[in-house]
Amino acid sequence: MPFKTFGLSEPLVQGILATGYTTPTEIQSQAIPVALDGHDVIGCAQTGTGKTAAFVLPILNRLAHERSRHKKGIKSLILTPTRELAVQIEQSILGYGRFLRLRTLAIYGGVSIENQLSALRRGVDIVVSTPGRLLDHMQRGSIRFEAIEVLVLDEADRMLDMGFIRDVRKIVDALPTNRQTMLFSATISPEIKGLSAGMQKSPKMIQIGRPQNPIETVTQHVYPVEKSQKIDLLLHMLKNSPMYSVLVFSRTKHGADKITRRLERSGIVSVAIHSGRSQGQRQRALDGFKSGKYQVMVATDIAARGIDVSGISHVINFDVPAFAEDYIHRIGRTGRATATGDAITFVSQDEKKYLGQIEKFIGRRFSPQTCPGFACVAMEPAPAEPKKNPPPRRHGRTFVAARPSSVRAKSGPAWRRRRKARPHSA
């Protein structure tokens, strides 16, 4: 089914084709017609299935047909949890809408607010923003919402995980009630349904596949390995396997930096991206990874939702994520847009409990694998805690160590009385 069948404006169709897309994905095929009809939408689909275009294209089409109204003000607001995702959505809007005279602005923290203030004064049609920086503008009085017609909450589950729920509610309360609201997420939890109930009117639910399942184009591998050998296994794979664009996930910022330094010392061009880096550093890292300047990018989960790089060959979980949902989003960075990819997870002894949670969540068991040519030390079970000695007992004004139960049983007044009452043998 080509995009033309949706009834999109001709300039918009030209913009879509110019980006290289000719056929919509399943979430796009189902969500776009519903959104074009003006319904509120809840869209649930795995990471990497094209959810961004599913809400961006209806917004652009709506604004393309409303240009004759000369309506001033921000007409569409898209809320997203991370800076990287805000930039990614802005780039998608600019790409699809390249033949439309629309103005788009991405608003996020970590950069100077002055440029954003200048753009808002000149006027914009679409704002893509993180909740925190948008609240800053609301407090300054530098942004107005009277003309808002469409609200989108992208990666709603991640916004809840990151604690943005109160900020989101404050923003939604400031918007006109007569609007179209679309909510897109990789998972639909009871909290997401509760959020939807307070801001949508009879939404149409569109769910593609099982939300717990990673997309089918990703092949998953699990390698049991001692924690101390993880970096050696990573280096062995990078040097002996055809891995040309690799995204490595670390649980912490410190861990990401440590991995990057070790890779650099071994001659592997790599870069780290996490919340401890400035927005400029993060953007340069992402641009360098996209262009192929870096073979490896090491990231934390805070950046997992905002990394949309075509052609990632491998995702490696250096640390097993503590939450099963994060596993889905991590490995969804590869195998995007019908491409294939590999997801590799290193599992140490103390991380087996997290792997069990992931297996339960996605409904499948992993078969442990070994890496050819790498001598992995056998994983030893965690040592049992030694038995503690009994606490000391008080004897007069001093404390003495308690005797074992076998000794206590054959001493003391009670034992002597029992012995005295026992009949003597002949």
N, C-alpha and C positions, 0 to 999 in steps of 0.2 A: 504494500500500500504506500504510494508516494505521499509526500506532505501536501501536495496540491489538493488531495481529496478532502482535506479538513476544511476547505474554504478559506484558507489564510490569504491575506492580501498578497498581491503579486510582488511588491518590493520585499516583503518578508520572505517569501518563498525563494527569491533570488539570493537573499542573504544566507538562508539555510544551505542552499546548494553551493554557495561560495565557500562555506566552511568545510565542504566535503561530505556532508550527510545527505543521503538520498532516501533512506528507508527508516521510518520511526521504529523505536523499540516498543516492547509490549506495554510498558507503563505509559509511554507517550501515546500509543494508539488508543488506549482506554481513557486516559485522563484528559487529553487535549479537547476532544469533542464535548465532554461534560463541562469543562471549564469555559469553553467558548459559549456554551448555553447560559452561563452566568451562575451555575450552581456552586455552592460551597463544596470543597473536596477534601477528603482525607486519603492521601496516597501512601501506600506502604509497599516498598519494594527493596530488594537487596541493594547494597552499595555497588555502584558501577553500572546501573541499569538505565541511566539517562533521566533521572528525576528532575535535574535542573531544567532541561528543555521542556519538560512536561508542564512547568508553570511559567517559564519565561516566555514561551511562544504565545500562549493565550494573552499574556499581559501586553506584549508588543503588538499583537493583532488588534487588541482593544484600543490601544493608544493610537495606532495608525489610522483607525477609522474615526477617531474623535478629534483629529487635528483641526478639523474645520470649526470646532466649537470655540477654539481659542480660550480654553479654560486654563487659568493660571494656577500654579501651585503643584505640589507633589501629588501625583495621582496613584502611585503604587509604592508600597513599602514592603521590603523583603528583610526579615530578621533571620540572622544566622549566628551560630555560636562562636566562630573563630574568624580572625582577620584573614587567614589564607582562604577560607571559603568565601568570604565577602569579596575578595579580589577575584577569585575564580568566577563567581556569578557575574560580577561586573564585566569581566572579559567575555563571558558567554553572551551577555546582552549586547555588548558592542559588536561582537561577531555576527550574531543573527540579525541585528538591527542596523547593519552598516549602511543600508540604503534608506533608512528612516531617519527623519530629523528629530531625534529624541535625545534628551540629555540625561545622563546617568551619573550617579555619584556613589562611591563606596565610602562609608563612614566607619572608622574603627580607631581604637586607641593605639598608643605606641608611636604616633607621629604627631607633628604639629597640627593644632586645631585650626590655625589661621587659614590654610588653604581650603579646608572644608567650609569655613565661614564665608570665604570669598565666593566659592561655587554656589552655596545656598543663596547668597544675595543676588547672584546673577540669575538664579532660577534653574530648577531641575525637574524632570518628569518622574524619574524612578530613583529611589534611595535604597541601597543595600547596606545594612548596618548590623553591627553587633549591639546587643542591648545596652552595655555600659556606656559607650560613647554617645549613643543616641540619647540616653537620659541626661548626659552632660549638656547636650544641645537644647534639650527641653528646658532644663533649669536656666540656661542662658537666655531662653526665648528666641533662639536663632533658627528654629524650625517650626513650621506650622503644618497642621494636618487637616484643615478644613476640606481640601479637595481630594483626600484619599478615597479611592474607589476599590482598590484591591490590596489586601494584606496577605502575605505569605510567611509562614513559619517553616523554614527549611531546617532539616536535622533536628526536629523537635525533641527527640529522645535525648540527644546530646545536650541540648540546652537545659533540660531537666537535670541530667547528670552533673552538669557544671554549676548548678545552683542559680540559674537565671530565671526561675519561675516567677519570683516576685517582681523582678524588673520587667518581664514580659507582660505580666498583668497590669502593671502601671502604664506601660505603653499602650496596650490594647484599650484600656479605659479612657485614654485621651483621644482615641480615633472615632470618627463618625460611625454610628451603629449601622447605617445603611451602606453596606459594603459587601464585597465578595471576599471570603476568607478561605485560603487554601493551606492545608497543613500536610507536610511531607516528612516521612520518617522511614528509617530502615526497620524499626520495630514499633509495635503499637502496644504499649503497656496500659494498665488501668489508669495510671497517672496521665497518660496522653489523652485517653478518652475523657477523663475529667476536665482536662484543659480545653478540649474541643467543645464539650458541653456548654462551657461558659462563654464561648466566643463565636460559635458557628450556628447556622440555622439549617436544620435538616440536611446535613452534609451527605454527599454521595461517597460511599466507601469503595475504594479501589485497591485491591490487594493482589500483588503478583507473586505467586509462589508462596512457600512457607517462609515467614520472616526469620526463622532461626537458621535457615539453610544458606550457606555461602553460594554464590553463583556457580553454576555447573562448569564454567570454563576454567576454574581454579583447581589445580591438583594439589592435594594437601599431603605433607610429609611430616613425620615426627621422629626426632633423633634423641634418644636418651643419652645424656652426657653429664659428666661431673661439672660442677659450676666452674672449677678452676680450668677446665679444658675447653670451655665455650669459645673463647677468643681464638684458640688454636684451630678448632674445627671450622670456625668462620673463615679464617685465613686459608685453610686447606681448600675449602669449597671455592672461594673466590679465585684462587690461583690454578685450580685444576678442573674447573667446570666452566661452561660457556655462560657466564653471568655478566651481562653487559650493562644492565640498569637495575640496581639492587637497592631496595628500601629495607633498612634494618630498624627494628623497633626495640627501644630500651625502655625500662619502666621508669627511670629517673633521668633528670638533666645531667647529673654528675656521671651517670653510667654512659649516657650518649657521648659526652665529651671524651671520656676515657676510651671508649671503643674507637672513636674517630682518631685520636692521637696514636693508638696502636696500629690502626690501618695505615695511617700516613707514614709511620716509621717503617712499615713493611713495603712501602712503595705503591700502595693502593690509593688513588686519588679519591678523597671522600670529604664530606662536609656534614656538620651537625645542624639540626633545626629543632628548637624547643622554645618554651616561653621565656627562658633566660636570655635569649638573644633579642636585639632590637628589631623593629619591624623592617628596617633597611637590611640588616643582616639576614633575616629570614627570607626576604624577597630575593636577595642576591643568591642565597643558597638554592632556593627553589628554581630560579631562572637558570642557574648553572647546571642543576640536575636535569632540567628539561632539555637543555641544549646539548647534553652529553659531556659537559666539562668535567663532571664528577661521575665516577662509576658507581659510587655508593653514597647514599644519604642516610644518616642515622637520625631517627626522630623519636619523640615521645608521643604518648596518646593524645596530648593536647593538640597535636598537629595532624592526627590521623584523618579527621574529617575534611581537612582543607587541602589535601594533596591530590590533585587531579592531573596526573602526568601520564600521557599515553605512552605505551611501550615499556612499562615496568615489567621486566622479565621475572623477577623474583621478589617476594616479600619474606624476610627472615625475622621471626620472633626470637630475638636473642634472649629476652625474658618472656616467660609465659604471662599473659595478662591476667590480672586478678579477677577480672569480670569477663564472663563469656561473651557479652555483647561487644566488648572491645576487640575480641578476637575476630568477630565477623567484620567489623569495620577496618581492622588492620589488613586482613588478607584481601579485602575488597579493593585495595589500591592496585592490585594486578588483575589481569583477566577482564579489563574494562571494555565496554562497547563491543562485545562478542569476541574480543581477542582472548588468547589463552595465556595462562601464567601459572607459576608454581609458588606455593606457600610452604615455608619450612619453619618448624618450631623446635627449638632446643629445650629439652626438659631435664632439669636436674632433680635430684631426689626430693628436695623440699618443695618442688613445684608440681609434683604429681597430683596433689589435691586440686590445683587449678585446672590441670588437664582433664581430670575427672569431671569437673563442672562444665567444661567446654563440651566434652563428649555427651553429657546428659542434655545439654542445651540444644545441640544440633542433631541429636538422635543417632549417633554413629560412634563406633569404636575405632581407634587408630591402631594400626599394626606398627610396632617400633621398627625402625630401620637402622642400618649401619652404613657409614660412608666408606666406599671403597678406597683403600690406601691410607685410611686414618686409624691408628691404633687407639681405641677408646678404652680408658680405664674402666673396669667393671664397677658399676655403681653399688656401693655398700649401703645397706639399710641404716637408718639413723640409729646410733647406739642407744640402748635402753638406759634410763636414768638409774644410777646406783641407789640401792636401798639406803635410806637414811637411818642412822643410829637412833635409838629411843632417846627422848629428851631426858636430861638429868633430873634426879629427884632430890628433894630436900632431906638432909639428915642432920638434925640439930641445927646449927648455925652455918653449916657448909653444904655445898652441893656435891653429890657424888654421881658418877655415871651409872645409869641404870644397867642392871645385869640382864643378859638374854633371858627369854621366857623359860628356857630349859633349866637354867640355873635357879631362877626364882622359884620354880615349882618344887625344888628340893631343899628349900631353906625357909626360915621364918617360924614363928610360933605355931601356925596352923599345921605345918608339915611335921613339927616335933610332936604335937598332940596326936596326929594320925599314927606316927611311928610308935608312940608309947602304947596306944590302944591296940596295936596289932599283936595277935598271939604269937609267942615264940615257938619256933619249931623244936621238936624233941631232940 
